[in-house]
């Protein structure tokens, strides 16, 4: 898929049909995630790939806005790892891991799959719940859970272009 087509077709997908995502497709998505830029190229991210149906269901039951995880083919927990970030910074780790997450969402779209960013960070209760289910260490921030699967029904991207958000030359 052409880059601009991918960017403009990406939309949050919250309903999934059963499907199998092949090993090569997971790898392609995770490679795209890790191709993201990061401050001083520190790459302060980690990923937990979840494909076990029982675990997906537990995550869906635990996270209030991630119910669709139960129907997804799998999910990727995108983590920010401050101890590997520039200056040990939580802020840089979160920014860098967010860019990786966006690449993951775009890669899913390019493969004809659907995905959605569901928030874990900065909700402390959700972070604790995800740590407990997936064994994420205290020093690592579970940033977002991204369920991925075959979209159920058509995916309609929103047009978000606002000319008034562009400030030419100065504000
Ligand atoms: C930081 C962040 C947190 C989000 N959290 C959730 C969430 O918990 N559950 C959900 O269904 N969507 C979540 N979303 C998806 C947004 O609702 C979605 O991106 C937004 O409505 C724009 O729609 P679009 O992605 O289809 O363009 C989140 C997105 C971001 C960037």
Backbone and ligand atoms as CSV (ligand in chain L), in Angstrom:
chain,resi,resn,atom,element,x,y,z
A,1,UNK,N,N,0.850,-1.193,0.000
A,1,UNK,CA,C,0.000,0.000,0.000
A,1,UNK,C,C,0.887,1.244,0.000
A,2,UNK,N,N,0.506,2.208,-0.785
A,2,UNK,CA,C,1.222,3.478,-0.841
A,2,UNK,C,C,1.203,4.157,0.533
A,3,UNK,N,N,2.271,4.886,0.860
A,3,UNK,CA,C,2.397,5.494,2.188
A,3,UNK,C,C,1.198,6.383,2.539
A,4,UNK,N,N,0.823,7.283,1.643
A,4,UNK,CA,C,-0.257,8.222,1.964
A,4,UNK,C,C,-1.603,7.502,2.079
A,5,UNK,N,N,-1.761,6.463,1.267
A,5,UNK,CA,C,-2.973,5.640,1.354
A,5,UNK,C,C,-3.039,4.985,2.740
A,6,UNK,N,N,-1.907,4.459,3.181
A,6,UNK,CA,C,-1.861,3.800,4.492
A,6,UNK,C,C,-2.195,4.799,5.597
A,7,UNK,N,N,-1.548,5.953,5.550
A,7,UNK,CA,C,-1.757,6.958,6.600
A,7,UNK,C,C,-3.224,7.384,6.657
A,8,UNK,N,N,-3.821,7.586,5.481
A,8,UNK,CA,C,-5.190,8.101,5.474
A,8,UNK,C,C,-6.239,6.998,5.636
A,9,UNK,N,N,-5.852,5.759,5.434
A,9,UNK,CA,C,-6.813,4.661,5.666
A,9,UNK,C,C,-6.798,4.185,7.110
A,10,UNK,N,N,-5.725,4.493,7.835
A,10,UNK,CA,C,-5.662,4.022,9.225
A,10,UNK,C,C,-6.798,4.624,10.034
A,11,UNK,N,N,-7.468,3.766,10.770
A,11,UNK,CA,C,-8.516,4.216,11.682
A,11,UNK,C,C,-8.542,3.220,12.829
A,12,UNK,N,N,-9.035,3.654,13.956
A,12,UNK,CA,C,-9.142,2.735,15.085
A,12,UNK,C,C,-10.189,1.673,14.776
A,13,UNK,N,N,-9.772,0.421,14.839
A,13,UNK,CA,C,-10.680,-0.699,14.569
A,13,UNK,C,C,-11.007,-1.370,15.897
A,14,UNK,N,N,-12.298,-1.449,16.202
A,14,UNK,CA,C,-12.731,-1.976,17.506
A,14,UNK,C,C,-13.610,-3.203,17.403
A,15,UNK,N,N,-13.814,-3.683,16.165
A,15,UNK,CA,C,-14.574,-4.919,15.964
A,15,UNK,C,C,-13.797,-5.819,15.017
A,16,UNK,N,N,-13.605,-7.053,15.449
A,16,UNK,CA,C,-12.761,-7.964,14.680
A,16,UNK,C,C,-13.512,-9.235,14.294
A,17,UNK,N,N,-13.139,-9.781,13.117
A,17,UNK,CA,C,-13.583,-11.110,12.694
A,17,UNK,C,C,-12.440,-12.069,12.994
A,18,UNK,N,N,-12.759,-13.353,13.143
A,18,UNK,CA,C,-11.678,-14.310,13.392
A,18,UNK,C,C,-10.695,-14.326,12.221
A,19,UNK,N,N,-9.434,-14.426,12.509
A,19,UNK,CA,C,-8.412,-14.536,11.453
A,19,UNK,C,C,-7.117,-15.001,12.090
A,20,UNK,N,N,-6.230,-15.481,11.217
A,20,UNK,CA,C,-4.906,-15.853,11.718
A,20,UNK,C,C,-3.908,-14.833,11.196
A,21,UNK,N,N,-3.066,-14.343,12.064
A,21,UNK,CA,C,-1.985,-13.453,11.625
A,21,UNK,C,C,-0.707,-14.290,11.627
A,22,UNK,N,N,-0.070,-14.334,10.455
A,22,UNK,CA,C,1.098,-15.199,10.324
A,22,UNK,C,C,2.314,-14.599,11.023
A,23,UNK,N,N,3.228,-15.513,11.365
A,23,UNK,CA,C,4.463,-15.123,12.050
A,23,UNK,C,C,5.161,-13.969,11.314
A,24,UNK,N,N,5.231,-14.084,9.984
A,24,UNK,CA,C,5.939,-13.060,9.186
A,24,UNK,C,C,5.227,-11.712,9.299
A,25,UNK,N,N,3.906,-11.727,9.453
A,25,UNK,CA,C,3.168,-10.460,9.579
A,25,UNK,C,C,3.423,-9.829,10.956
A,26,UNK,N,N,3.433,-10.661,12.015
A,26,UNK,CA,C,3.772,-10.106,13.342
A,26,UNK,C,C,5.166,-9.496,13.298
A,27,UNK,N,N,6.085,-10.253,12.674
A,27,UNK,CA,C,7.463,-9.757,12.627
A,27,UNK,C,C,7.545,-8.445,11.852
A,28,UNK,N,N,6.805,-8.384,10.718
A,28,UNK,CA,C,6.828,-7.157,9.905
A,28,UNK,C,C,6.304,-5.973,10.722
A,29,UNK,N,N,5.257,-6.201,11.496
A,29,UNK,CA,C,4.679,-5.105,12.302
A,29,UNK,C,C,5.647,-4.668,13.399
A,30,UNK,N,N,6.287,-5.636,14.038
A,30,UNK,CA,C,7.207,-5.289,15.129
A,30,UNK,C,C,8.484,-4.643,14.587
A,31,UNK,N,N,8.905,-5.067,13.407
A,31,UNK,CA,C,10.064,-4.414,12.766
A,31,UNK,C,C,9.731,-2.956,12.433
A,32,UNK,N,N,8.506,-2.738,11.948
A,32,UNK,CA,C,8.080,-1.357,11.634
A,32,UNK,C,C,8.054,-0.536,12.918
A,33,UNK,N,N,7.545,-1.111,14.002
A,33,UNK,CA,C,7.500,-0.394,15.282
A,33,UNK,C,C,8.902,0.036,15.691
A,34,UNK,N,N,9.839,-0.891,15.571
A,34,UNK,CA,C,11.212,-0.616,16.028
A,34,UNK,C,C,11.994,0.265,15.057
A,35,UNK,N,N,11.408,0.576,13.903
A,35,UNK,CA,C,12.068,1.487,12.954
A,35,UNK,C,C,11.799,2.945,13.310
A,36,UNK,N,N,11.026,3.183,14.361
A,36,UNK,CA,C,10.659,4.555,14.731
A,36,UNK,C,C,11.885,5.356,15.173
A,37,UNK,N,N,11.808,6.672,15.046
A,37,UNK,CA,C,12.887,7.501,15.585
A,37,UNK,C,C,12.806,7.534,17.111
A,38,UNK,N,N,13.946,7.823,17.745
A,38,UNK,CA,C,13.933,7.986,19.208
A,38,UNK,C,C,15.044,8.948,19.590
A,39,UNK,N,N,14.858,9.621,20.705
A,39,UNK,CA,C,15.838,10.621,21.147
A,39,UNK,C,C,17.199,9.946,21.335
A,40,UNK,N,N,18.223,10.512,20.661
A,40,UNK,CA,C,19.601,9.985,20.700
A,40,UNK,C,C,19.632,8.489,20.322
A,41,UNK,N,N,18.670,8.094,19.521
A,41,UNK,CA,C,18.557,6.704,19.023
A,41,UNK,C,C,18.626,5.678,20.156
A,42,UNK,N,N,18.002,5.970,21.301
A,42,UNK,CA,C,18.091,5.053,22.442
A,42,UNK,C,C,17.102,3.888,22.343
A,43,UNK,N,N,16.093,3.999,21.514
A,43,UNK,CA,C,15.130,2.894,21.291
A,43,UNK,C,C,14.606,2.316,22.610
A,44,UNK,N,N,14.043,3.190,23.459
A,44,UNK,CA,C,13.644,2.733,24.795
A,44,UNK,C,C,12.250,2.100,24.814
A,45,UNK,N,N,12.109,1.045,24.045
A,45,UNK,CA,C,10.805,0.389,23.971
A,45,UNK,C,C,10.960,-1.114,24.092
A,46,UNK,N,N,9.895,-1.760,24.505
A,46,UNK,CA,C,9.801,-3.219,24.541
A,46,UNK,C,C,8.364,-3.572,24.172
A,47,UNK,N,N,8.184,-4.798,23.734
A,47,UNK,CA,C,6.867,-5.212,23.254
A,47,UNK,C,C,6.526,-6.578,23.838
A,48,UNK,N,N,5.288,-6.740,24.254
A,48,UNK,CA,C,4.829,-8.070,24.679
A,48,UNK,C,C,3.772,-8.500,23.670
A,49,UNK,N,N,4.071,-9.560,22.942
A,49,UNK,CA,C,3.130,-10.081,21.943
A,49,UNK,C,C,2.256,-11.128,22.631
A,50,UNK,N,N,0.963,-10.877,22.646
A,50,UNK,CA,C,0.034,-11.771,23.355
A,50,UNK,C,C,-0.868,-12.452,22.338
A,51,UNK,N,N,-0.820,-13.792,22.310
A,51,UNK,CA,C,-1.671,-14.514,21.364
A,51,UNK,C,C,-2.515,-15.571,22.050
A,52,UNK,N,N,-2.289,-15.754,23.342
A,52,UNK,CA,C,-3.029,-16.748,24.111
A,52,UNK,C,C,-4.453,-16.221,24.358
A,53,UNK,N,N,-5.442,-16.983,23.904
A,53,UNK,CA,C,-6.833,-16.515,23.976
A,53,UNK,C,C,-7.267,-16.181,25.404
A,54,UNK,N,N,-6.842,-17.026,26.350
A,54,UNK,CA,C,-7.236,-16.773,27.756
A,54,UNK,C,C,-6.663,-15.461,28.273
A,55,UNK,N,N,-5.416,-15.192,27.896
A,55,UNK,CA,C,-4.773,-13.952,28.353
A,55,UNK,C,C,-5.427,-12.743,27.675
A,56,UNK,N,N,-5.750,-12.889,26.383
A,56,UNK,CA,C,-6.428,-11.793,25.671
A,56,UNK,C,C,-7.768,-11.493,26.356
A,57,UNK,N,N,-8.467,-12.535,26.744
A,57,UNK,CA,C,-9.772,-12.357,27.406
A,57,UNK,C,C,-9.590,-11.682,28.762
A,58,UNK,N,N,-8.555,-12.075,29.492
A,58,UNK,CA,C,-8.314,-11.441,30.802
A,58,UNK,C,C,-8.012,-9.961,30.652
A,59,UNK,N,N,-7.207,-9.641,29.646
A,59,UNK,CA,C,-6.897,-8.224,29.404
A,59,UNK,C,C,-8.181,-7.469,29.049
A,60,UNK,N,N,-9.011,-8.075,28.193
A,60,UNK,CA,C,-10.266,-7.436,27.769
A,60,UNK,C,C,-11.186,-7.209,28.963
A,61,UNK,N,N,-11.198,-8.141,29.886
A,61,UNK,CA,C,-12.087,-8.014,31.053
A,61,UNK,C,C,-11.554,-7.013,32.075
A,62,UNK,N,N,-10.241,-6.775,32.019
A,62,UNK,CA,C,-9.612,-5.932,33.029
A,62,UNK,C,C,-9.541,-4.469,32.606
A,63,UNK,N,N,-9.268,-4.243,31.321
A,63,UNK,CA,C,-9.083,-2.859,30.850
A,63,UNK,C,C,-10.414,-2.317,30.338
A,64,UNK,N,N,-10.892,-1.214,30.924
A,64,UNK,CA,C,-12.251,-0.750,30.628
A,64,UNK,C,C,-12.500,-0.379,29.168
A,65,UNK,N,N,-11.474,0.090,28.463
A,65,UNK,CA,C,-11.702,0.527,27.079
A,65,UNK,C,C,-10.963,-0.352,26.078
A,66,UNK,N,N,-10.753,-1.602,26.462
A,66,UNK,CA,C,-10.029,-2.517,25.570
A,66,UNK,C,C,-10.789,-3.839,25.424
A,67,UNK,N,N,-12.121,-3.755,25.498
A,67,UNK,CA,C,-12.953,-4.969,25.435
A,67,UNK,C,C,-12.742,-5.752,24.136
A,68,UNK,N,N,-12.435,-5.004,23.045
A,68,UNK,CA,C,-12.274,-5.638,21.724
A,68,UNK,C,C,-11.097,-6.611,21.684
A,69,UNK,N,N,-10.220,-6.537,22.689
A,69,UNK,CA,C,-9.049,-7.432,22.740
A,69,UNK,C,C,-9.479,-8.900,22.762
A,70,UNK,N,N,-10.652,-9.167,23.308
A,70,UNK,CA,C,-11.135,-10.556,23.402
A,70,UNK,C,C,-11.354,-11.161,22.011
A,71,UNK,N,N,-11.678,-10.334,21.022
A,71,UNK,CA,C,-11.977,-10.839,19.667
A,71,UNK,C,C,-10.783,-10.712,18.715
A,72,UNK,N,N,-9.723,-10.033,19.156
A,72,UNK,CA,C,-8.579,-9.800,18.262
A,72,UNK,C,C,-7.778,-11.089,18.068
A,73,UNK,N,N,-7.049,-11.152,16.948
A,73,UNK,CA,C,-6.179,-12.311,16.704
A,73,UNK,C,C,-5.025,-12.320,17.712
A,74,UNK,N,N,-4.657,-11.136,18.155
A,74,UNK,CA,C,-3.583,-11.013,19.130
A,74,UNK,C,C,-3.479,-9.562,19.546
A,75,UNK,N,N,-2.560,-9.282,20.433
A,75,UNK,CA,C,-2.381,-7.894,20.867
A,75,UNK,C,C,-0.913,-7.675,21.186
A,76,UNK,N,N,-0.497,-6.432,20.986
A,76,UNK,CA,C,0.878,-6.067,21.339
A,76,UNK,C,C,0.806,-5.045,22.462
A,77,UNK,N,N,1.447,-5.343,23.566
A,77,UNK,CA,C,1.608,-4.345,24.616
A,77,UNK,C,C,2.880,-3.575,24.286
A,78,UNK,N,N,2.718,-2.279,24.007
A,78,UNK,CA,C,3.880,-1.428,23.723
A,78,UNK,C,C,4.334,-0.826,25.043
A,79,UNK,N,N,5.604,-1.038,25.361
A,79,UNK,CA,C,6.134,-0.568,26.651
A,79,UNK,C,C,7.204,0.499,26.430
A,80,UNK,N,N,7.271,1.427,27.372
A,80,UNK,CA,C,8.335,2.433,27.392
A,80,UNK,C,C,9.309,2.053,28.500
A,81,UNK,N,N,10.600,2.132,28.179
A,81,UNK,CA,C,11.620,1.637,29.118
A,81,UNK,C,C,12.567,2.776,29.484
A,82,UNK,N,N,12.209,3.575,30.526
A,82,UNK,CA,C,12.980,4.783,30.850
A,82,UNK,C,C,14.460,4.515,31.098
A,83,UNK,N,N,14.817,3.373,31.650
A,83,UNK,CA,C,16.248,3.168,31.959
A,83,UNK,C,C,17.091,3.099,30.679
A,84,UNK,N,N,16.455,2.853,29.523
A,84,UNK,CA,C,17.205,2.867,28.258
A,84,UNK,C,C,17.004,4.179,27.498
A,85,UNK,N,N,16.187,5.070,28.033
A,85,UNK,CA,C,15.895,6.332,27.329
A,85,UNK,C,C,16.999,7.350,27.556
A,86,UNK,N,N,17.053,8.356,26.678
A,86,UNK,CA,C,18.007,9.453,26.847
A,86,UNK,C,C,17.806,10.064,28.227
A,87,UNK,N,N,18.893,10.200,28.982
A,87,UNK,CA,C,18.848,10.818,30.311
A,87,UNK,C,C,18.001,10.028,31.299
A,88,UNK,N,N,17.693,8.777,31.014
A,88,UNK,CA,C,16.842,7.982,31.900
A,88,UNK,C,C,15.443,8.571,32.038
A,89,UNK,N,N,15.053,9.348,31.019
A,89,UNK,CA,C,13.837,10.154,31.116
A,89,UNK,C,C,12.563,9.378,30.785
A,90,UNK,N,N,11.604,9.447,31.701
A,90,UNK,CA,C,10.292,8.848,31.452
A,90,UNK,C,C,9.622,9.540,30.270
A,91,UNK,N,N,9.775,10.872,30.210
A,91,UNK,CA,C,9.118,11.628,29.131
A,91,UNK,C,C,9.642,11.187,27.764
A,92,UNK,N,N,10.978,11.114,27.634
A,92,UNK,CA,C,11.524,10.676,26.341
A,92,UNK,C,C,11.109,9.233,26.033
A,93,UNK,N,N,11.106,8.390,27.047
A,93,UNK,CA,C,10.725,6.984,26.828
A,93,UNK,C,C,9.297,6.903,26.300
A,94,UNK,N,N,8.411,7.705,26.877
A,94,UNK,CA,C,6.995,7.680,26.473
A,94,UNK,C,C,6.830,8.256,25.062
A,95,UNK,N,N,7.546,9.334,24.779
A,95,UNK,CA,C,7.475,9.915,23.423
A,95,UNK,C,C,7.976,8.887,22.400
A,96,UNK,N,N,9.138,8.304,22.679
A,96,UNK,CA,C,9.745,7.369,21.725
A,96,UNK,C,C,8.860,6.132,21.515
A,97,UNK,N,N,8.348,5.591,22.608
A,97,UNK,CA,C,7.505,4.387,22.492
A,97,UNK,C,C,6.183,4.715,21.788
A,98,UNK,N,N,5.724,5.961,21.927
A,98,UNK,CA,C,4.495,6.366,21.227
A,98,UNK,C,C,4.714,6.360,19.710
A,99,UNK,N,N,5.903,6.778,19.301
A,99,UNK,CA,C,6.214,6.762,17.865
A,99,UNK,C,C,6.268,5.318,17.357
A,100,UNK,N,N,6.839,4.438,18.164
A,100,UNK,CA,C,6.871,3.015,17.794
A,100,UNK,C,C,5.446,2.483,17.669
A,101,UNK,N,N,4.591,2.927,18.567
A,101,UNK,CA,C,3.202,2.467,18.562
A,101,UNK,C,C,2.484,2.937,17.292
A,102,UNK,N,N,2.721,4.171,16.905
A,102,UNK,CA,C,2.105,4.674,15.678
A,102,UNK,C,C,2.588,3.866,14.467
A,103,UNK,N,N,3.883,3.546,14.425
A,103,UNK,CA,C,4.387,2.723,13.314
A,103,UNK,C,C,3.691,1.363,13.292
A,104,UNK,N,N,3.454,0.811,14.483
A,104,UNK,CA,C,2.766,-0.484,14.578
A,104,UNK,C,C,1.351,-0.381,13.997
A,105,UNK,N,N,0.643,0.694,14.343
A,105,UNK,CA,C,-0.718,0.893,13.838
A,105,UNK,C,C,-0.713,1.026,12.313
A,106,UNK,N,N,0.263,1.766,11.784
A,106,UNK,CA,C,0.343,1.952,10.334
A,106,UNK,C,C,0.708,0.645,9.630
A,107,UNK,N,N,1.600,-0.120,10.238
A,107,UNK,CA,C,2.000,-1.397,9.628
A,107,UNK,C,C,0.809,-2.352,9.576
A,108,UNK,N,N,0.006,-2.361,10.631
A,108,UNK,CA,C,-1.195,-3.217,10.631
A,108,UNK,C,C,-2.112,-2.811,9.481
A,109,UNK,N,N,-2.302,-1.500,9.312
A,109,UNK,CA,C,-3.150,-0.992,8.222
A,109,UNK,C,C,-2.598,-1.431,6.866
A,110,UNK,N,N,-1.291,-1.273,6.690
A,110,UNK,CA,C,-0.657,-1.613,5.406
A,110,UNK,C,C,-0.818,-3.093,5.079
A,111,UNK,N,N,-0.962,-3.927,6.115
A,111,UNK,CA,C,-1.145,-5.372,5.893
A,111,UNK,C,C,-2.621,-5.741,5.730
A,112,UNK,N,N,-3.489,-4.714,5.725
A,112,UNK,CA,C,-4.927,-4.987,5.585
A,112,UNK,C,C,-5.571,-5.421,6.889
A,113,UNK,N,N,-4.867,-5.206,7.993
A,113,UNK,CA,C,-5.397,-5.570,9.305
A,113,UNK,C,C,-5.943,-4.325,9.994
A,114,UNK,N,N,-6.599,-4.518,11.124
A,114,UNK,CA,C,-7.103,-3.402,11.903
A,114,UNK,C,C,-6.495,-3.435,13.298
A,115,UNK,N,N,-6.375,-2.258,13.908
A,115,UNK,CA,C,-5.759,-2.156,15.230
A,115,UNK,C,C,-6.273,-0.901,15.917
A,116,UNK,N,N,-6.070,-0.829,17.189
A,116,UNK,CA,C,-6.455,0.378,17.931
A,116,UNK,C,C,-5.518,0.540,19.130
A,117,UNK,N,N,-5.135,1.780,19.382
A,117,UNK,CA,C,-4.351,2.116,20.587
A,117,UNK,C,C,-5.331,2.108,21.748
A,118,UNK,N,N,-5.138,1.254,22.724
A,118,UNK,CA,C,-5.949,1.370,23.949
A,118,UNK,C,C,-5.015,1.774,25.087
A,119,UNK,N,N,-5.473,2.756,25.838
A,119,UNK,CA,C,-4.604,3.402,26.817
A,119,UNK,C,C,-4.374,2.542,28.055
A,120,UNK,N,N,-3.125,2.414,28.408
A,120,UNK,CA,C,-2.760,1.846,29.721
A,120,UNK,C,C,-2.160,3.021,30.512
A,121,UNK,N,N,-0.956,3.462,30.131
A,121,UNK,CA,C,-0.355,4.686,30.664
A,121,UNK,C,C,-1.200,5.870,30.212
A,122,UNK,N,N,-1.422,6.890,31.048
A,122,UNK,CA,C,-0.882,7.120,32.388
A,122,UNK,C,C,-1.849,6.743,33.512
A,123,UNK,N,N,-2.727,5.769,33.253
A,123,UNK,CA,C,-3.704,5.374,34.278
A,123,UNK,C,C,-3.052,4.341,35.193
A,124,UNK,N,N,-2.750,4.741,36.421
A,124,UNK,CA,C,-1.967,3.895,37.325
A,124,UNK,C,C,-2.628,2.534,37.571
A,125,UNK,N,N,-3.955,2.543,37.719
A,125,UNK,CA,C,-4.662,1.273,37.976
A,125,UNK,C,C,-4.508,0.314,36.811
A,126,UNK,N,N,-4.607,0.857,35.596
A,126,UNK,CA,C,-4.472,0.009,34.402
A,126,UNK,C,C,-3.045,-0.511,34.282
A,127,UNK,N,N,-2.070,0.369,34.592
A,127,UNK,CA,C,-0.669,-0.070,34.529
A,127,UNK,C,C,-0.439,-1.242,35.483
A,128,UNK,N,N,-0.984,-1.114,36.691
A,128,UNK,CA,C,-0.793,-2.176,37.700
A,128,UNK,C,C,-1.461,-3.474,37.248
A,129,UNK,N,N,-2.654,-3.351,36.663
A,129,UNK,CA,C,-3.383,-4.542,36.223
A,129,UNK,C,C,-2.620,-5.256,35.105
A,130,UNK,N,N,-2.096,-4.479,34.159
A,130,UNK,CA,C,-1.369,-5.075,33.038
A,130,UNK,C,C,-0.044,-5.679,33.508
A,131,UNK,N,N,0.631,-4.999,34.435
A,131,UNK,CA,C,1.869,-5.551,35.018
A,131,UNK,C,C,1.596,-6.925,35.616
A,132,UNK,N,N,0.472,-7.011,36.360
A,132,UNK,CA,C,0.144,-8.260,37.058
A,132,UNK,C,C,-0.162,-9.372,36.052
A,133,UNK,N,N,-0.886,-9.056,34.995
A,133,UNK,CA,C,-1.280,-10.101,34.030
A,133,UNK,C,C,-0.094,-10.540,33.168
A,134,UNK,N,N,0.743,-9.572,32.757
A,134,UNK,CA,C,1.792,-9.892,31.773
A,134,UNK,C,C,3.206,-9.906,32.360
A,135,UNK,N,N,3.318,-9.681,33.666
A,135,UNK,CA,C,4.635,-9.771,34.307
A,135,UNK,C,C,5.603,-8.681,33.891
A,136,UNK,N,N,5.077,-7.499,33.603
A,136,UNK,CA,C,5.948,-6.381,33.193
A,136,UNK,C,C,6.674,-5.847,34.431
A,137,UNK,N,N,8.013,-5.692,34.365
A,137,UNK,CA,C,8.761,-5.211,35.544
A,137,UNK,C,C,8.354,-3.783,35.938
A,138,UNK,N,N,8.563,-3.463,37.199
A,138,UNK,CA,C,8.212,-2.131,37.737
A,138,UNK,C,C,8.902,-0.998,36.983
A,139,UNK,N,N,10.137,-1.258,36.512
A,139,UNK,CA,C,10.905,-0.189,35.852
A,139,UNK,C,C,10.436,0.078,34.428
A,140,UNK,N,N,9.517,-0.720,33.942
A,140,UNK,CA,C,9.042,-0.591,32.557
A,140,UNK,C,C,7.591,-0.087,32.587
A,141,UNK,N,N,7.291,0.859,31.677
A,141,UNK,CA,C,5.940,1.441,31.645
A,141,UNK,C,C,5.101,0.759,30.561
A,142,UNK,N,N,4.021,0.080,30.952
A,142,UNK,CA,C,3.115,-0.447,29.928
A,142,UNK,C,C,2.328,0.720,29.345
A,143,UNK,N,N,2.635,1.086,28.102
A,143,UNK,CA,C,2.111,2.319,27.521
A,143,UNK,C,C,0.735,2.123,26.890
A,144,UNK,N,N,0.652,1.147,25.998
A,144,UNK,CA,C,-0.599,0.962,25.246
A,144,UNK,C,C,-0.753,-0.503,24.875
A,145,UNK,N,N,-1.979,-0.962,24.946
A,145,UNK,CA,C,-2.272,-2.307,24.458
A,145,UNK,C,C,-2.931,-2.141,23.091
A,146,UNK,N,N,-2.358,-2.809,22.091
A,146,UNK,CA,C,-2.858,-2.671,20.718
A,146,UNK,C,C,-3.408,-4.016,20.227
A,147,UNK,N,N,-4.738,-4.207,20.330
A,147,UNK,CA,C,-5.322,-5.411,19.748
A,147,UNK,C,C,-5.285,-5.313,18.228
A,148,UNK,N,N,-4.983,-6.429,17.571
A,148,UNK,CA,C,-4.848,-6.438,16.111
A,148,UNK,C,C,-5.607,-7.637,15.543
A,149,UNK,N,N,-6.310,-7.406,14.447
A,149,UNK,CA,C,-7.045,-8.510,13.825
A,149,UNK,C,C,-7.632,-8.075,12.505
A,150,UNK,N,N,-8.501,-8.937,11.986
A,150,UNK,CA,C,-9.181,-8.613,10.719
A,150,UNK,C,C,-10.378,-7.738,11.044
A,151,UNK,N,N,-10.470,-6.566,10.422
A,151,UNK,CA,C,-11.597,-5.687,10.735
A,151,UNK,C,C,-12.926,-6.358,10.392
A,152,UNK,N,N,-13.895,-6.224,11.298
A,152,UNK,CA,C,-15.254,-6.693,11.025
A,152,UNK,C,C,-15.993,-5.523,10.385
A,153,UNK,N,N,-16.303,-5.661,9.103
A,153,UNK,CA,C,-16.998,-4.579,8.409
A,153,UNK,C,C,-16.034,-3.537,7.891
A,154,UNK,N,N,-16.583,-2.560,7.177
A,154,UNK,CA,C,-15.731,-1.538,6.556
A,154,UNK,C,C,-15.091,-0.619,7.593
A,155,UNK,N,N,-13.894,-0.136,7.291
A,155,UNK,CA,C,-13.182,0.787,8.182
A,155,UNK,C,C,-13.256,2.176,7.562
A,156,UNK,N,N,-13.801,3.116,8.310
A,156,UNK,CA,C,-13.931,4.482,7.778
A,156,UNK,C,C,-13.019,5.415,8.556
A,157,UNK,N,N,-12.005,5.927,7.860
A,157,UNK,CA,C,-11.101,6.887,8.506
A,157,UNK,C,C,-11.760,8.257,8.536
A,158,UNK,N,N,-11.438,9.007,9.580
A,158,UNK,CA,C,-12.002,10.358,9.715
A,158,UNK,C,C,-11.135,11.354,8.935
A,159,UNK,N,N,-11.745,12.397,8.413
A,159,UNK,CA,C,-10.954,13.479,7.818
A,159,UNK,C,C,-10.676,14.489,8.927
A,160,UNK,N,N,-9.429,14.609,9.318
A,160,UNK,CA,C,-9.093,15.486,10.453
A,160,UNK,C,C,-8.359,16.748,10.022
A,161,UNK,N,N,-8.245,16.955,8.728
A,161,UNK,CA,C,-7.466,18.099,8.272
A,161,UNK,C,C,-8.145,19.411,8.682
A,162,UNK,N,N,-7.422,20.263,9.378
A,162,UNK,CA,C,-7.954,21.576,9.785
A,162,UNK,C,C,-6.960,22.629,9.340
A,163,UNK,N,N,-7.332,23.360,8.315
A,163,UNK,CA,C,-6.402,24.369,7.808
A,163,UNK,C,C,-6.042,25.377,8.900
A,164,UNK,N,N,-6.989,25.661,9.793
A,164,UNK,CA,C,-6.746,26.667,10.835
A,164,UNK,C,C,-5.712,26.206,11.872
A,165,UNK,N,N,-5.339,24.954,11.848
A,165,UNK,CA,C,-4.283,24.486,12.759
A,165,UNK,C,C,-2.891,24.767,12.201
A,166,UNK,N,N,-2.821,25.237,10.983
A,166,UNK,CA,C,-1.524,25.555,10.383
A,166,UNK,C,C,-1.291,27.051,10.548
A,167,UNK,N,N,-0.235,27.404,11.248
A,167,UNK,CA,C,0.078,28.809,11.513
A,167,UNK,C,C,1.270,29.191,10.641
A,168,UNK,N,N,0.997,29.874,9.594
A,168,UNK,CA,C,2.021,30.164,8.576
A,168,UNK,C,C,3.017,31.209,9.091
A,169,UNK,N,N,4.286,30.847,9.162
A,169,UNK,CA,C,5.329,31.802,9.510
A,169,UNK,C,C,5.472,32.017,11.010
A,170,UNK,N,N,4.380,32.390,11.682
A,170,UNK,CA,C,4.384,32.508,13.145
A,170,UNK,C,C,2.958,32.295,13.608
A,171,UNK,N,N,2.735,32.146,14.896
A,171,UNK,CA,C,1.385,31.918,15.422
A,171,UNK,C,C,0.517,33.144,15.204
L,1,LIG,C1,C,-3.206,8.026,23.806
L,1,LIG,C2,C,-4.403,7.347,23.193
L,1,LIG,C3,C,-5.244,6.606,23.994
L,1,LIG,C4,C,-6.339,5.935,23.435
L,1,LIG,N1,N,-7.088,5.108,24.224
L,1,LIG,C5,C,-8.083,4.384,23.665
L,1,LIG,C6,C,-8.763,3.396,24.436
L,1,LIG,O1,O,-8.453,3.151,25.604
L,1,LIG,N2,N,-9.751,2.688,23.832
L,1,LIG,C7,C,-10.106,2.908,22.522
L,1,LIG,O2,O,-11.018,2.245,22.042
L,1,LIG,N3,N,-9.453,3.833,21.760
L,1,LIG,C8,C,-8.457,4.556,22.297
L,1,LIG,N4,N,-7.731,5.433,21.527
L,1,LIG,C9,C,-8.088,5.645,20.109
L,1,LIG,C10,C,-8.744,7.009,19.886
L,1,LIG,O3,O,-10.037,7.016,20.434
L,1,LIG,C11,C,-8.761,7.305,18.380
L,1,LIG,O4,O,-7.442,7.328,17.889
L,1,LIG,C12,C,-9.442,8.628,18.061
L,1,LIG,O5,O,-10.809,8.581,18.386
L,1,LIG,C13,C,-9.312,9.007,16.593
L,1,LIG,O6,O,-9.883,8.007,15.791
L,1,LIG,P1,P,-9.027,7.218,14.712
L,1,LIG,O7,O,-7.917,6.487,15.408
L,1,LIG,O8,O,-10.016,6.265,14.079
L,1,LIG,O9,O,-8.482,8.206,13.742
L,1,LIG,C14,C,-6.640,6.087,22.059
L,1,LIG,C15,C,-5.772,6.842,21.253
L,1,LIG,C16,C,-4.656,7.452,21.802
L,1,LIG,C17,C,-3.701,8.204,20.890
